[in-house]
Amino acid sequence: MSQQRVPAWVSVGVLSAMNIGLAFLVSAILFYYLDISPIEAAEIMWYGAFGTGEGIGFTLYYATGFIFTGLAVAVAFHAGLFNIGGEGQAYIGGLGVGLVCLLLGDVLPFALLLPLAIIAGGLFGAAWAFIPAWLQAKRGSHIVITTIMFNFIAASLMAYLLVDVFKPPGSMATESRVFAVASWLPKMSELAAAVGMTMPNSPLNISFFWALVCALLVWVFIWHTRWGYQVRAVGASASASAYAGISYPGVVILAMVISGMLAGFFALNVLQGELHQIKLNFVEGFGFTGIAVALMGRNHPVGVIIASLLFGFLYQGGAELSFEFGVDRNIVVVLQGLVILFCGALEHMLRPRIEQAYLAIARRPTVQVKGV
């Protein structure tokens, strides 16, 4: 059976849908074990995530963060690199965004603060990714090991800064002072009110639009530029690309710097858009979940957006489920794990049967009626 004879919508779309269906089927068995009706649980999760304007806002708010971290992992994947450092890069990106808001929030207007915050978040995230990239490209250090180590270094650095540098005098909380109101990202509900529309209040802010722009830019970069072609060539075969004259160290550094920059943008959504101050552990695992988002999205920006919506649904719907049934909110982690299991580790379990079924249907002769 030739893989080339099966269209992408079957090997990507149908296969992913079947894997997600299996994950939800196993989740239903788990709900039965917890004495929860799976149908009722599904209805509550769906209503909590998409049944109200507020729920949709929270779902898209979570999805925005996943788009940034998912794109970060996807860009590195295209170069054959497994960037597990999105958590630390997003953390340090928050340092850049926070510094701009803390130092310039009372001085500059929002029209200047926003681009400066975007640049700072991207530069700080890119700088944190550059060191593991340089070690991989120039010294042969494994990117997985170094990015994991840099996650811990980033966490320790931010803990020190929040305790000894940014914490206001007399405060016991490990957080900075609140940013000036002029630096806060406008929420979608505020934009709607400005044009005479009514929208329920939620954390969803304008960084959602920047996430979509980043997805478009990644698509253009990977598939429509010379640098993107080099990234994909190195990811396909480092030795063949070197024979063709493509610099492996240059591509590794380029891909990882862009990856870190995208992860750094995560802080715009959380810090500048919702928390309005630097807090300890504000990334909350979104950097690691971005790996699953990229895998589910097949490292394509459109797939990453769809996978981000799915994980946003699990986050918001799981919170509603926890509230209604009183179950531990970590049930969301279990649901995520099942989705990752079937869409990642067991991704190819159903592939042969699905492709055989499609080929059997495609080869079936059509019946022609005489005289027609």
Sine and cosine of phi, psi and omega as CSV:
sin_phi,cos_phi,sin_psi,cos_psi,sin_omega,cos_omega
0.00,0.00,0.79,-0.62,-0.04,-1.00
-1.00,-0.07,0.80,-0.60,0.02,-1.00
-0.89,0.46,-0.49,0.87,-0.05,-1.00
-0.94,0.34,-0.32,0.95,-0.03,-1.00
-0.99,0.11,-0.15,0.99,0.00,-1.00
-0.98,-0.19,0.84,-0.54,-0.03,-1.00
-0.92,0.40,0.33,-0.94,-0.08,-1.00
-0.91,0.42,-0.53,0.85,-0.04,-1.00
-0.92,0.40,-0.36,0.93,0.06,-1.00
-1.00,0.10,-0.78,0.63,-0.08,-1.00
-0.96,0.29,-0.31,0.95,0.02,-1.00
-0.94,-0.35,-0.85,0.52,-0.09,-1.00
-0.93,0.36,-0.84,0.54,-0.05,-1.00
-0.90,0.43,-0.68,0.73,0.00,-1.00
-0.88,0.48,-0.69,0.72,0.01,-1.00
-0.90,0.44,-0.67,0.74,0.01,-1.00
-0.89,0.46,-0.65,0.76,0.02,-1.00
-0.92,0.40,-0.66,0.75,0.02,-1.00
-0.90,0.44,-0.67,0.75,0.04,-1.00
-0.90,0.43,-0.63,0.78,0.05,-1.00
-0.88,0.48,-0.65,0.76,0.06,-1.00
-0.90,0.44,-0.64,0.76,0.02,-1.00
-0.88,0.48,-0.68,0.74,0.01,-1.00
-0.94,0.34,-0.51,0.86,0.06,-1.00
-0.90,0.43,-0.71,0.71,0.05,-1.00
-0.91,0.41,-0.57,0.82,0.06,-1.00
-0.89,0.46,-0.59,0.81,0.03,-1.00
-0.89,0.46,-0.64,0.77,0.05,-1.00
-0.89,0.45,-0.63,0.77,0.04,-1.00
-0.89,0.45,-0.65,0.76,0.02,-1.00
-0.91,0.42,-0.62,0.79,0.07,-1.00
-0.86,0.51,-0.65,0.76,0.01,-1.00
-0.90,0.45,-0.54,0.84,0.01,-1.00
-1.00,0.02,0.18,0.98,-0.01,-1.00
0.87,0.49,0.62,0.79,0.05,-1.00
-0.87,-0.50,0.75,-0.67,0.04,-1.00
-0.92,0.40,0.86,-0.52,-0.01,-1.00
-0.86,0.51,-0.61,0.79,0.00,-1.00
-0.91,0.40,-0.70,0.71,0.02,-1.00
-0.91,0.42,-0.63,0.78,0.03,-1.00
-0.89,0.46,-0.68,0.74,0.01,-1.00
-0.90,0.43,-0.64,0.77,0.01,-1.00
-0.90,0.43,-0.66,0.75,-0.01,-1.00
-0.92,0.40,-0.68,0.73,0.01,-1.00
-0.89,0.45,-0.68,0.73,-0.02,-1.00
-0.91,0.41,-0.69,0.72,0.01,-1.00
-0.91,0.41,-0.64,0.77,0.00,-1.00
-0.91,0.42,-0.52,0.85,-0.05,-1.00
-1.00,-0.04,-0.58,0.82,-0.11,-0.99
-0.75,-0.66,0.01,1.00,-0.09,-1.00
-0.99,0.10,-0.29,0.96,0.01,-1.00
-0.73,-0.68,0.34,-0.94,0.04,-1.00
-0.89,0.45,-0.62,0.78,0.03,-1.00
-0.91,0.42,-0.66,0.75,0.02,-1.00
-0.90,0.44,-0.66,0.75,0.04,-1.00
-0.89,0.46,-0.64,0.77,0.01,-1.00
-0.88,0.47,-0.71,0.70,0.03,-1.00
-0.90,0.43,-0.65,0.76,0.00,-1.00
-0.88,0.48,-0.72,0.70,0.01,-1.00
-0.94,0.35,-0.51,0.86,0.07,-1.00
-0.88,0.47,-0.74,0.67,0.05,-1.00
-0.90,0.43,-0.66,0.75,-0.01,-1.00
-0.88,0.48,-0.56,0.83,0.02,-1.00
-0.86,0.51,-0.73,0.69,0.04,-1.00
-0.89,0.46,-0.63,0.78,0.00,-1.00
-0.93,0.37,-0.53,0.85,0.04,-1.00
-0.89,0.46,-0.71,0.71,0.00,-1.00
-0.88,0.47,-0.78,0.63,-0.06,-1.00
-0.95,0.31,-0.54,0.84,0.05,-1.00
-0.92,0.39,-0.67,0.74,0.06,-1.00
-0.89,0.45,-0.61,0.79,0.01,-1.00
-0.86,0.51,-0.73,0.69,0.00,-1.00
-0.93,0.37,-0.62,0.78,-0.05,-1.00
-0.89,0.45,-0.68,0.73,0.00,-1.00
-0.87,0.49,-0.69,0.72,0.03,-1.00
-0.91,0.42,-0.63,0.78,0.02,-1.00
-0.86,0.52,-0.63,0.77,-0.02,-1.00
-0.89,0.46,-0.43,0.90,0.06,-1.00
-1.00,-0.05,0.14,0.99,-0.02,-1.00
0.98,0.21,0.36,0.93,-0.05,-1.00
-0.93,-0.38,0.65,-0.76,0.01,-1.00
-0.97,-0.26,1.00,-0.04,-0.05,-1.00
-1.00,0.09,0.98,-0.20,0.05,-1.00
-1.00,-0.09,0.14,0.99,-0.08,-1.00
-1.00,-0.08,0.24,0.97,-0.01,-1.00
-0.85,0.52,-0.53,0.85,0.01,-1.00
-0.89,0.47,-0.76,0.65,0.00,-1.00
-0.94,0.35,-0.60,0.80,0.00,-1.00
-0.93,0.38,-0.61,0.79,0.09,-1.00
-0.92,0.39,-0.59,0.81,0.02,-1.00
-0.89,0.45,-0.75,0.66,0.00,-1.00
-0.94,0.33,-0.54,0.84,0.11,-0.99
-0.86,0.51,-0.59,0.81,0.08,-1.00
-0.89,0.45,-0.53,0.85,0.07,-1.00
-0.89,0.45,-0.67,0.74,0.02,-1.00
-0.90,0.43,-0.72,0.69,0.02,-1.00
-0.89,0.46,-0.67,0.74,-0.02,-1.00
-0.90,0.43,-0.64,0.77,0.01,-1.00
-0.89,0.46,-0.67,0.74,0.03,-1.00
-0.89,0.46,-0.72,0.70,-0.04,-1.00
-0.94,0.35,-0.59,0.81,-0.02,-1.00
-0.96,0.27,-0.64,0.77,-0.09,-1.00
-1.00,0.07,-0.53,0.85,-0.12,-0.99
-0.89,-0.46,-0.03,1.00,-0.06,-1.00
-0.88,0.48,-0.51,0.86,0.01,-1.00
-1.00,-0.04,-0.01,1.00,-0.13,-0.99
-0.93,-0.37,-0.72,0.69,-0.13,-0.99
-0.98,-0.22,0.43,-0.90,0.10,-1.00
-0.96,0.27,0.27,-0.96,-0.06,-1.00
-0.88,0.48,-0.56,0.83,-0.02,-1.00
-0.87,0.50,-0.47,0.88,0.06,-1.00
-1.00,-0.08,-0.53,0.85,-0.02,-1.00
-0.91,0.41,-0.63,0.77,-0.06,-1.00
-0.88,0.47,-0.80,0.60,0.03,-1.00
-0.89,0.45,-0.57,0.82,0.03,-1.00
-0.91,0.41,-0.64,0.77,0.03,-1.00
-0.92,0.40,-0.64,0.77,0.05,-1.00
-0.88,0.47,-0.72,0.69,0.00,-1.00
-0.90,0.44,-0.70,0.71,-0.03,-1.00
-0.91,0.42,-0.71,0.70,0.02,-1.00
-0.87,0.49,-0.69,0.73,0.02,-1.00
-0.92,0.39,-0.67,0.74,-0.02,-1.00
-0.92,0.39,-0.67,0.74,-0.01,-1.00
-0.92,0.39,-0.66,0.75,0.06,-1.00
-0.91,0.41,-0.65,0.76,0.02,-1.00
-0.91,0.41,-0.64,0.77,0.01,-1.00
-0.90,0.44,-0.61,0.79,0.00,-1.00
-0.94,0.33,-0.49,0.87,0.05,-1.00
-0.99,0.13,-0.37,0.93,-0.06,-1.00
-0.90,0.44,-0.62,0.78,-0.08,-1.00
-0.90,0.43,-0.78,0.63,0.09,-1.00
-0.87,0.49,-0.58,0.82,0.02,-1.00
-0.90,0.44,-0.69,0.72,0.01,-1.00
-0.90,0.43,-0.65,0.76,0.02,-1.00
-0.90,0.43,-0.60,0.80,0.04,-1.00
-0.94,0.35,-0.70,0.71,-0.10,-0.99
-0.96,0.27,-0.61,0.79,-0.13,-0.99
-0.97,-0.23,-0.45,0.89,-0.08,-1.00
-0.87,-0.49,-0.05,1.00,0.05,-1.00
0.97,0.23,0.20,0.98,0.04,-1.00
-0.93,0.37,0.63,-0.78,-0.06,-1.00
-0.96,0.29,0.75,-0.66,-0.10,-0.99
-0.90,0.43,-0.52,0.85,0.00,-1.00
-0.91,0.41,-0.72,0.69,-0.03,-1.00
-0.90,0.43,-0.74,0.67,-0.08,-1.00
-0.92,0.39,-0.63,0.78,0.00,-1.00
-0.93,0.36,-0.58,0.81,0.09,-1.00
-0.89,0.46,-0.72,0.70,0.02,-1.00
-0.87,0.50,-0.64,0.76,-0.04,-1.00
-0.95,0.32,-0.37,0.93,0.16,-0.99
-0.89,0.47,-0.72,0.70,0.00,-1.00
-0.93,0.37,-0.61,0.79,0.03,-1.00
-0.90,0.44,-0.68,0.74,0.02,-1.00
-0.88,0.47,-0.67,0.74,0.01,-1.00
-0.89,0.45,-0.67,0.74,0.01,-1.00
-0.92,0.38,-0.66,0.75,0.01,-1.00
-0.89,0.45,-0.71,0.71,-0.01,-1.00
-0.93,0.38,-0.58,0.81,0.06,-1.00
-0.89,0.46,-0.68,0.73,0.04,-1.00
-0.88,0.47,-0.72,0.69,-0.04,-1.00
-0.90,0.43,-0.64,0.77,-0.02,-1.00
-0.96,0.29,-0.45,0.89,0.00,-1.00
-1.00,0.07,-0.68,0.74,-0.15,-0.99
-0.95,-0.30,-0.21,0.98,-0.09,-1.00
-0.85,-0.52,-0.83,0.56,-0.14,-0.99
-1.00,0.04,-0.33,0.94,-0.07,-1.00
-0.91,0.40,0.79,-0.62,0.00,-1.00
-0.90,0.45,0.52,-0.85,0.02,-1.00
-0.85,0.53,0.71,-0.70,0.02,-1.00
1.00,0.09,-0.11,0.99,0.00,-1.00
-1.00,-0.02,0.60,-0.80,0.05,-1.00
-0.98,-0.17,-0.20,0.98,-0.03,-1.00
-0.99,0.16,0.62,-0.78,0.02,-1.00
-1.00,0.09,0.97,0.24,0.00,-1.00
-0.39,-0.92,0.38,-0.93,0.02,-1.00
-0.99,0.14,0.07,-1.00,0.12,-0.99
-0.94,0.35,0.30,-0.95,-0.02,-1.00
-0.94,0.33,0.67,-0.74,0.03,-1.00
-0.89,0.45,0.42,-0.91,0.12,-0.99
-0.88,0.48,0.61,-0.79,-0.06,-1.00
-0.85,0.53,-0.50,0.86,-0.03,-1.00
-0.90,0.44,-0.34,0.94,-0.03,-1.00
-1.00,-0.09,-0.10,1.00,-0.04,-1.00
-0.94,0.33,0.64,-0.77,0.08,-1.00
-0.96,0.28,0.71,-0.71,0.04,-1.00
-0.90,0.45,0.66,-0.75,0.08,-1.00
-0.99,0.11,0.39,-0.92,-0.01,-1.00
-0.88,0.48,-0.58,0.81,0.01,-1.00
-0.90,0.43,-0.57,0.82,0.03,-1.00
-0.94,0.34,-0.63,0.77,0.05,-1.00
-0.90,0.43,-0.65,0.76,0.02,-1.00
-0.90,0.44,-0.66,0.75,0.01,-1.00
-0.90,0.43,-0.53,0.85,-0.02,-1.00
-0.92,0.39,-0.44,0.90,0.00,-1.00
-0.96,-0.28,0.27,0.96,0.08,-1.00
1.00,0.09,0.23,0.97,0.02,-1.00
-0.97,-0.23,0.36,-0.93,0.02,-1.00
-0.93,-0.36,0.81,-0.59,0.02,-1.00
-0.67,-0.74,0.73,-0.69,0.00,-1.00
-0.86,0.52,0.55,-0.84,-0.02,-1.00
-0.95,0.32,0.69,-0.72,0.03,-1.00
-0.35,-0.94,0.20,-0.98,0.00,-1.00
-0.95,0.30,-0.12,0.99,-0.04,-1.00
-0.85,0.53,0.80,-0.60,-0.06,-1.00
-0.73,-0.69,-0.04,-1.00,-0.13,-0.99
-0.95,0.31,-0.13,0.99,0.08,-1.00
-0.91,0.42,-0.31,0.95,0.09,-1.00
-0.86,0.52,-0.66,0.75,0.03,-1.00
-0.91,0.41,-0.63,0.78,0.03,-1.00
-0.91,0.42,-0.57,0.82,0.05,-1.00
-0.89,0.45,-0.66,0.75,0.03,-1.00
-0.92,0.39,-0.62,0.78,0.06,-1.00
-0.89,0.46,-0.67,0.74,0.03,-1.00
-0.88,0.47,-0.63,0.78,0.04,-1.00
-0.88,0.47,-0.67,0.74,0.04,-1.00
-0.90,0.44,-0.69,0.73,-0.01,-1.00
-0.91,0.42,-0.60,0.80,0.05,-1.00
-0.91,0.43,-0.67,0.74,0.04,-1.00
-0.87,0.50,-0.71,0.70,0.03,-1.00
-0.89,0.45,-0.70,0.71,-0.05,-1.00
-0.90,0.44,-0.73,0.68,-0.11,-0.99
-0.95,0.30,-0.64,0.76,-0.15,-0.99
-0.93,-0.36,-0.05,1.00,-0.07,-1.00
-0.68,-0.73,0.36,0.93,0.10,-0.99
-0.71,-0.70,0.35,-0.94,0.02,-1.00
-0.91,0.42,-0.61,0.79,0.00,-1.00
-0.92,0.39,-0.62,0.79,0.05,-1.00
-0.90,0.43,-0.61,0.79,0.06,-1.00
-0.89,0.45,-0.65,0.76,0.04,-1.00
-0.90,0.43,-0.64,0.77,0.05,-1.00
-0.87,0.49,-0.72,0.70,-0.01,-1.00
-0.93,0.36,-0.56,0.83,0.03,-1.00
-0.91,0.41,-0.69,0.73,0.04,-1.00
-0.91,0.42,-0.63,0.77,0.03,-1.00
-0.91,0.42,-0.54,0.84,0.01,-1.00
-0.97,0.25,-0.67,0.74,0.01,-1.00
-0.28,-0.96,0.95,-0.32,-0.02,-1.00
-0.91,0.42,-0.62,0.78,-0.04,-1.00
-0.94,0.34,-0.68,0.73,0.01,-1.00
-0.92,0.40,-0.63,0.77,0.01,-1.00
-0.92,0.39,-0.58,0.81,0.07,-1.00
-0.91,0.42,-0.63,0.78,0.04,-1.00
-0.90,0.43,-0.50,0.87,0.01,-1.00
-0.99,0.12,-0.01,1.00,0.06,-1.00
1.00,-0.08,0.20,0.98,0.02,-1.00
-1.00,0.05,0.76,-0.65,-0.03,-1.00
-0.97,0.23,0.92,-0.40,0.02,-1.00
-0.90,0.44,-0.75,0.66,0.02,-1.00
-0.85,0.52,-0.65,0.76,-0.01,-1.00
-0.89,0.45,-0.66,0.75,0.00,-1.00
-0.93,0.37,-0.65,0.76,0.01,-1.00
-0.87,0.49,-0.74,0.67,-0.01,-1.00
-0.91,0.41,-0.68,0.74,0.00,-1.00
-0.87,0.49,-0.76,0.65,-0.05,-1.00
-0.90,0.44,-0.66,0.75,-0.04,-1.00
-0.95,0.31,-0.58,0.81,0.03,-1.00
-0.91,0.42,-0.69,0.73,0.05,-1.00
-0.91,0.41,-0.64,0.77,0.04,-1.00
-0.87,0.50,-0.74,0.67,0.03,-1.00
-0.90,0.43,-0.59,0.81,0.03,-1.00
-0.89,0.46,-0.71,0.71,0.01,-1.00
-0.90,0.44,-0.65,0.76,0.04,-1.00
-0.90,0.44,-0.60,0.80,0.01,-1.00
-0.89,0.45,-0.48,0.88,0.02,-1.00
-0.91,0.41,-0.31,0.95,0.01,-1.00
-0.80,0.60,-0.58,0.81,-0.07,-1.00
-0.91,0.41,-0.42,0.91,0.03,-1.00
-0.86,0.50,-0.71,0.71,-0.05,-1.00
-0.92,0.39,-0.69,0.73,-0.14,-0.99
-1.00,0.05,-0.78,0.62,-0.09,-1.00
-0.98,0.20,-0.83,0.56,-0.07,-1.00
-0.98,0.22,-0.40,0.91,-0.05,-1.00
-0.99,-0.10,-0.45,0.89,-0.11,-0.99
-0.77,-0.63,-0.85,0.53,-0.11,-0.99
-0.96,0.28,-0.57,0.82,0.00,-1.00
0.88,0.47,0.45,0.89,0.12,-0.99
-0.19,-0.98,0.36,-0.93,0.06,-1.00
-0.99,0.13,0.82,-0.57,0.02,-1.00
-0.84,-0.54,0.40,-0.92,0.02,-1.00
-0.92,0.38,0.71,-0.71,0.07,-1.00
0.86,0.51,0.61,0.79,-0.03,-1.00
-0.95,0.32,-0.28,0.96,-0.01,-1.00
-0.95,0.30,-0.59,0.81,0.14,-0.99
0.82,0.57,0.63,0.77,0.10,-1.00
0.99,0.12,0.00,1.00,-0.01,-1.00
-0.89,0.46,-0.51,0.86,0.02,-1.00
-0.91,0.42,-0.64,0.77,0.03,-1.00
-0.96,0.29,-0.63,0.77,0.02,-1.00
-0.90,0.43,-0.45,0.89,0.06,-1.00
-0.86,0.52,-0.45,0.89,0.07,-1.00
-0.89,0.45,-0.73,0.68,0.02,-1.00
-0.90,0.43,-0.62,0.79,0.02,-1.00
-0.88,0.47,-0.69,0.72,0.01,-1.00
-0.91,0.41,-0.65,0.76,0.01,-1.00
-0.90,0.43,-0.72,0.70,0.01,-1.00
-0.91,0.42,-0.59,0.80,-0.01,-1.00
-0.99,0.13,0.12,0.99,0.00,-1.00
0.81,0.59,0.51,0.86,0.06,-1.00
0.87,0.49,0.37,0.93,0.07,-1.00
-0.95,-0.31,0.67,-0.74,-0.05,-1.00
-0.81,0.59,-0.66,0.76,0.03,-1.00
-0.90,0.44,-0.69,0.72,0.04,-1.00
-0.89,0.45,-0.61,0.80,0.03,-1.00
-0.90,0.44,-0.66,0.75,0.02,-1.00
-0.89,0.46,-0.70,0.71,0.00,-1.00
-0.90,0.43,-0.70,0.71,0.03,-1.00
-0.90,0.44,-0.58,0.81,0.04,-1.00
-0.90,0.44,-0.62,0.78,0.06,-1.00
-0.90,0.44,-0.62,0.78,0.04,-1.00
-0.89,0.46,-0.72,0.69,-0.01,-1.00
-0.95,0.32,-0.53,0.85,0.13,-0.99
-0.89,0.46,-0.63,0.77,0.08,-1.00
-0.88,0.47,-0.68,0.73,0.00,-1.00
-0.91,0.42,-0.64,0.77,0.00,-1.00
-0.91,0.42,-0.81,0.59,-0.07,-1.00
-0.96,0.29,-0.69,0.72,0.03,-1.00
-0.91,0.43,-0.60,0.80,0.05,-1.00
-0.92,0.40,-0.58,0.81,0.06,-1.00
-0.91,0.43,-0.65,0.76,0.04,-1.00
-0.91,0.40,-0.63,0.77,0.03,-1.00
-0.90,0.44,-0.67,0.74,0.03,-1.00
-0.89,0.46,-0.63,0.78,-0.01,-1.00
-0.93,0.35,-0.65,0.76,-0.09,-1.00
-0.96,0.27,-0.65,0.76,-0.10,-0.99
-0.97,-0.25,-0.14,0.99,0.01,-1.00
0.95,0.31,0.30,0.95,0.03,-1.00
-0.99,0.15,0.32,-0.95,0.02,-1.00
-0.87,0.49,0.70,-0.71,-0.03,-1.00
-0.91,0.40,-0.25,0.97,0.07,-1.00
-0.92,0.40,-0.10,0.99,0.11,-0.99
-0.86,0.52,-0.46,0.89,0.06,-1.00
-0.89,0.45,-0.64,0.77,0.02,-1.00
-0.90,0.44,-0.62,0.78,0.03,-1.00
-0.90,0.43,-0.70,0.71,0.02,-1.00
-0.89,0.47,-0.67,0.74,0.06,-1.00
-0.88,0.48,-0.68,0.73,-0.01,-1.00
-0.88,0.48,-0.63,0.78,0.02,-1.00
-0.92,0.39,-0.65,0.76,0.04,-1.00
-0.89,0.46,-0.69,0.72,0.02,-1.00
-0.90,0.43,-0.64,0.77,-0.01,-1.00
-0.86,0.50,-0.76,0.65,-0.08,-1.00
-0.98,0.18,-0.50,0.86,0.00,-1.00
-1.00,-0.04,-0.17,0.99,0.00,-1.00
-0.90,-0.43,-0.98,0.21,-0.09,-1.00
-0.90,0.44,-0.61,0.79,-0.03,-1.00
-0.96,-0.28,0.47,0.88,-0.09,-1.00
-0.84,0.54,-0.64,0.77,-0.12,-0.99
-1.00,-0.08,0.15,0.99,-0.05,-1.00
-0.89,0.46,-0.67,0.74,-0.04,-1.00
-1.00,-0.10,-0.12,0.99,-0.11,-0.99
-0.83,0.55,-0.76,0.65,-0.04,-1.00
-0.85,0.53,-0.70,0.71,-0.05,-1.00
-0.93,0.37,-0.63,0.78,0.01,-1.00
-0.91,0.41,-0.67,0.74,-0.01,-1.00
-0.94,0.34,-0.60,0.80,0.05,-1.00
-0.90,0.43,-0.64,0.77,0.02,-1.00
-0.90,0.43,-0.66,0.75,0.01,-1.00
-0.90,0.43,-0.70,0.71,-0.02,-1.00
-0.90,0.43,-0.58,0.81,0.03,-1.00
-0.91,0.42,-0.65,0.76,0.03,-1.00
-0.94,0.35,-0.62,0.78,-0.03,-1.00
-0.93,0.38,-0.53,0.85,-0.03,-1.00
-0.99,0.11,-0.18,0.98,-0.05,-1.00
-0.90,0.44,0.81,-0.59,-0.03,-1.00
-0.93,0.37,0.60,-0.80,0.04,-1.00
-1.00,0.08,0.61,-0.80,-0.02,-1.00
-1.00,-0.02,0.85,-0.53,-0.01,-1.00
-0.98,-0.21,0.72,-0.70,0.01,-1.00
-1.00,-0.05,0.79,-0.62,-0.02,-1.00
-0.90,0.44,0.64,-0.76,0.04,-1.00
1.00,0.04,-0.01,1.00,0.00,-1.00
-0.98,-0.21,0.00,0.00,0.00,0.00
